[in-house]
Amino acid sequence: MEINAKEFSNNDITVTYDPCQCTLSEVCAKELSDVFSNTVIPWINLDNATKTESIINQVKRCPSGALKFHLNNKKKAS
């Protein structure tokens, strides 16, 4: 059985989560509990972050690489 990566977005950033790669270390929930939770569904709420940089820094600390991110393109005003 294949489990697809999950995707979570806000205006600035999209975070993907691959449950097959996750080692359940809970580093994300321990260090940035406003965004990552192990008790609330959906367990990633990007709108709870005060800065996009804090999400990026936390995703980079994921020991298994199950979390990844990319910045969303913003439309330019005409």
Protein Blocks (a to p, Z undefined) as FASTA:
>chain_A
ZZdddddddfkbccdddfklpgolommmmmmmmlpcckbccfbdfklpfbfklmmmmmmm
pmnlpaccddddddddZZ
